[in-house]
Amino acid sequence: MTSETLWYANRATGAVCLVLFTLVVLLGIAVRLRGRIPGLPRFGTMSLHRTLSLSATAFLALHITTAIVDGYVDITVLDALVPFVSDYQPLWLGLGTVALDLMLAVVVTSLLRERIGHRVWRAVHWLAYASWPVALIHGIGIGTDTGTDWMTWLTVACVAAVVAAFGIRVAHFARAGRRTPAALLRTAEGARP
């Protein structure tokens, strides 16, 4: 494979990772809100979330592999696993490494979910929410397509979708929080002699 082919593969897999991980975050929020995708039962939304997570992880592995194999820039396996040690753009590459490390923690605990328990799995799974913006900043900082019209619009669309979904999640949480004290008060009043 030529260096040019690897460079295009790296760029393409980076863009695909952005889209897939955005969909994974959106589906994760939908699952948490007990939402469903029209035409799919709730378990279908959960299954799609898992399947897209695995697909996104596979594209991430391709993205990292093409970056390491491409001899144009010297990126090593160590650079991909240990944040901020690379000689090549240490900040931007380091942010990608941080995002990878967070995602590895999510993947490993998801595979061990039955053994570690739901509470631990859920606590670690929150790292996925941290990983997405860190990976986004990595892509903006190091991506060679940053600033092109198509990549700008793709990034804006992904950010808008996640911000909107996060806003819905926060609003849902706030509504649920407001209902709970009122429900408790009604219950307490009904229990008085």
Order of alpha helices (4+ residues) and beta strands (2+ residues): alpha-alpha-alpha-alpha-alpha-alpha-alpha-alpha
